[in-house]
């Protein structure tokens, strides 16, 4: 076989203590919607037991964004993008 892409998931608890899985990043060999859907559904199937929320951020102009409604993802609104360096974030704690 050959590697066509990968997807990185992050599991954490929100402030209310709910388990959340977030799609942190992905890389595909091409803009293959079927491959994107396959990686996403495999990750969800593996990580969803005991999870309250699964989320992903994607640019709505990205061709892959059309896959998400078919997988029952619902657009909740605009999301601000916040940039910070790790040193800045660590200095606050």
Secondary structure, DSSP 4 states (H G I P E B T S, - for coil): ----EEEEEEEEE-TT--EEEEEEEEEESS--HHHHHHHHHHHHHHH-TT-SEEEE---TTSTTHHHHGGGT-------------HHHHHHT-
